[in-house]
Amino acid sequence: MTDRRTALVVGASGGIGLAIARQLLQEPGIQRVYATYRQPNNATALLAIDDDRLHALKVDITSADDLQSLAANIRADQSHPDFVINCAGLLHEGALQPEKSLNQCKQDALTHLFQVNSIAPLMLARAILPLMPKNRAGHFAVLSAMVGSIGDNRLGGWYGYRASKAALNQLMKTLAVECHRSHPQLCITSIHPGTTDSELSRPFQANVKPGKLYTPAQSAERILRVVSAGKPEESGRFMNWDGKQIPW
């Protein structure tokens, strides 16, 4: 990260998003960090951070009104985010759980997964990209998942989550093609953070191999390393946390 940069972290109430916000605030070159949360009762750690550079905003990225308000708040500050990292995502929620078979697939659950994991990040880009600088390097990153790789799918199951992340990767690739013209110095990346100890992965950690469950701080550091290393000519790629490209 270089001097006087502004960052936007979406989904920063906990887990990887909170860890990224904290690490960005340790960077002396970061001028301002916008960090969004959906529910105040789940964002106590974020809201407890005492740093004038942190601007915590209540945002539901599936809401068009909330995204417009987010953009309006940033515009009112005359800010231009250099780095945008979307950490919001959905794997399970109450009765919504990863499907083990076709018979468990439900239309409303699939629609909700696509709304959160695929459509919302694209609508975030639509709201925020006009505010991102065109005359210097920047990065728009989204957290994807290895299970969104079609080529890597050997186990099956998890229909909705796999498909919604695969759709996210395609949307970001398509966006990168357009931004090559509109924002030629911008890099857009889908990033697999690795299995991280968070609310999202907690019910499924029993099968994680020893040494392959990472802390939010470890994942945040690796994600920021991928973001910092990204180049415009690499825009649209699906990347692993270790900097290696993942097959579609």
C-alpha positions in Angstrom: 0.0 0.0 0.0 1.3 3.4 -0.9 0.8 6.9 0.4 -2.6 8.5 1.2 -4.8 5.7 0.0 -8.4 5.2 0.7 -9.9 1.7 1.1 -13.4 0.3 1.3 -14.0 -3.0 3.0 -17.5 -4.5 2.6 -18.6 -7.0 5.2 -16.2 -5.9 7.9 -18.2 -6.8 11.0 -16.2 -9.9 11.7 -13.9 -12.7 10.4 -11.8 -11.8 7.4 -13.4 -8.4 6.7 -12.7 -7.2 10.3 -9.1 -8.5 10.1 -8.5 -6.7 6.8 -9.9 -3.4 8.2 -7.6 -3.7 11.2 -4.5 -4.5 9.1 -5.3 -1.6 6.8 -5.4 0.8 9.8 -1.9 -0.4 10.7 -0.6 1.0 7.3 0.7 4.5 7.7 -0.1 5.3 4.1 -3.8 4.6 4.5 -5.7 7.9 4.8 -9.2 6.5 5.3 -10.9 3.1 5.7 -14.6 2.8 5.0 -15.9 -0.5 6.6 -19.4 -1.7 6.3 -21.5 -3.9 8.5 -25.1 -5.2 8.2 -26.2 -5.7 11.8 -24.9 -3.5 14.6 -25.2 -6.4 17.2 -22.7 -8.4 15.1 -20.3 -5.5 14.6 -19.3 -4.7 18.2 -15.6 -5.3 17.5 -15.6 -3.1 14.4 -17.5 -0.3 16.2 -15.1 -0.5 19.1 -12.1 0.4 17.0 -10.8 3.9 18.1 -9.3 5.4 14.9 -10.3 8.6 13.2 -9.5 7.1 9.9 -12.2 4.4 10.2 -15.6 5.2 8.9 -18.0 2.4 9.8 -21.2 2.4 7.8 -24.3 0.2 8.1 -24.9 -1.3 4.6 -26.8 -4.3 3.3 -25.2 -4.8 -0.1 -28.3 -6.6 -1.4 -30.2 -3.3 -1.0 -29.9 -0.9 -3.9 -30.8 2.0 -1.6 -28.0 1.1 0.8 -25.5 0.9 -2.0 -26.5 4.3 -3.2 -26.3 5.7 0.3 -22.8 4.2 0.6 -21.7 5.9 -2.6 -23.2 9.1 -1.5 -21.4 9.0 1.8 -18.0 8.5 0.1 -18.8 11.1 -2.5 -19.7 13.6 0.3 -16.2 13.1 1.8 -14.7 13.8 -1.7 -13.0 10.4 -1.4 -11.9 8.1 -4.2 -11.4 4.5 -3.0 -8.2 3.0 -4.3 -8.9 -0.4 -2.9 -12.3 -2.1 -2.6 -12.5 -5.5 -1.0 -15.8 -7.3 -0.8 -15.9 -9.8 2.1 -19.6 -10.2 2.3 -20.9 -13.7 1.4 -23.3 -16.5 2.3 -22.8 -20.2 2.7 -25.4 -21.0 5.4 -28.0 -19.2 7.3 -30.6 -20.8 9.6 -32.4 -23.4 7.5 -30.3 -22.6 4.4 -27.5 -25.1 4.4 -25.2 -26.5 1.6 -27.0 -29.1 -0.4 -25.7 -32.7 -0.4 -27.9 -33.8 -3.3 -30.2 -32.5 -6.0 -33.3 -33.3 -3.9 -32.1 -30.7 -1.3 -32.0 -27.8 -3.8 -34.7 -25.2 -3.3 -35.4 -22.3 -5.6 -35.7 -19.7 -2.9 -32.4 -20.8 -1.3 -30.6 -20.8 -4.6 -32.0 -17.4 -5.5 -30.8 -16.0 -2.1 -27.3 -17.4 -2.6 -27.0 -15.8 -6.0 -28.4 -12.5 -4.7 -25.7 -12.3 -2.0 -22.7 -14.0 -3.6 -23.1 -13.0 -7.2 -25.4 -10.1 -7.9 -24.7 -7.9 -4.9 -20.9 -7.7 -5.6 -21.7 -6.6 -9.2 -24.1 -4.0 -7.9 -21.5 -2.8 -5.5 -19.1 -2.3 -8.4 -21.8 -0.4 -10.3 -22.2 2.0 -7.3 -18.6 2.4 -6.4 -16.6 2.2 -9.6 -17.5 5.8 -10.7 -15.8 7.0 -7.5 -12.6 5.0 -8.1 -9.7 6.9 -9.6 -8.9 6.4 -13.3 -5.5 8.0 -13.3 -3.7 5.8 -10.8 -3.5 2.1 -9.9 -6.4 0.6 -7.9 -7.9 -2.7 -7.1 -11.5 -4.1 -6.8 -11.3 -7.5 -5.1 -14.0 -10.0 -4.1 -13.7 -13.0 -1.9 -14.6 -16.1 -4.0 -14.0 -19.7 -3.1 -12.1 -22.7 -4.5 -15.3 -24.6 -4.7 -16.4 -22.1 -7.3 -13.9 -23.5 -9.7 -15.7 -25.7 -12.3 -12.4 -27.5 -13.1 -11.7 -28.3 -9.5 -15.2 -29.7 -8.8 -14.6 -33.4 -8.0 -16.8 -33.9 -5.0 -20.1 -32.4 -6.1 -22.7 -31.1 -3.7 -23.0 -27.5 -2.4 -24.9 -26.7 -5.6 -25.9 -23.1 -4.7 -22.7 -22.0 -3.1 -20.5 -23.5 -5.9 -22.6 -22.0 -8.7 -23.0 -18.6 -7.1 -19.2 -18.3 -6.7 -18.6 -19.5 -10.2 -21.1 -16.9 -11.4 -19.2 -14.3 -9.3 -16.0 -15.2 -11.0 -17.5 -14.8 -14.5 -19.1 -11.5 -13.6 -15.7 -10.1 -12.3 -14.0 -11.4 -15.5 -16.6 -9.6 -17.6 -16.3 -6.5 -15.5 -12.5 -6.5 -16.0 -13.0 -6.5 -19.8 -15.1 -3.3 -19.5 -12.9 -1.7 -17.0 -9.8 -2.2 -19.2 -11.4 0.7 -21.2 -12.9 2.8 -18.5 -10.4 2.3 -15.7 -7.2 1.1 -17.5 -5.1 1.1 -14.3 -7.6 -0.9 -12.2 -7.1 -4.6 -11.3 -10.1 -6.7 -10.6 -9.6 -10.0 -8.8 -11.6 -12.9 -7.4 -9.6 -14.3 -4.4 -9.9 -17.6 -2.6 -8.8 -16.9 1.0 -8.4 -20.4 2.1 -10.4 -22.0 4.8 -10.5 -19.4 7.6 -11.7 -19.8 11.1 -14.9 -17.8 10.9 -18.7 -18.1 11.3 -19.0 -19.0 7.7 -16.7 -22.1 7.9 -17.2 -23.1 11.5 -19.8 -25.8 11.0 -17.6 -27.5 8.3 -14.2 -27.4 10.0 -14.1 -31.0 11.1 -12.9 -32.2 7.7 -10.2 -29.5 7.3 -6.7 -31.0 7.2 -4.3 -30.0 10.1 -2.5 -26.8 9.3 -5.1 -25.8 6.7 -7.4 -23.8 8.9 -6.2 -20.2 9.0 -6.9 -17.4 11.4 -8.7 -14.3 10.0 -5.4 -12.3 10.5 -3.5 -14.8 8.4 -6.0 -14.7 5.6 -6.2 -10.9 5.7 -2.5 -10.5 5.4 -2.5 -12.9 2.4 -5.4 -11.2 0.7 -3.8 -7.8 1.0 -0.6 -9.3 -0.4 -2.5 -10.5 -3.5 -4.3 -7.1 -3.8 -1.0 -5.2 -3.5 0.7 -7.3 -6.1 -2.2 -7.1 -8.7 -1.4 -5.5 -12.0 -3.9 -4.1 -14.5 -2.8 -6.6 -17.1 -3.7 -9.4 -14.7 -7.2 -8.0 -14.2 -10.1 -10.5 -14.2 -8.1 -13.4 -12.7 -9.3 -16.0 -10.2 -6.5 -16.2 -7.6 -5.6 -18.3 -4.7 -4.4 -16.7 -1.4 -0.8 -17.8 -2.2 -0.8 -15.7 -5.5 -1.3 -18.7 -7.8 -4.0 -18.6 -10.4 -7.0 -21.0 -10.0 -8.6 -22.8 -13.0 -12.0 -21.6 -13.9 
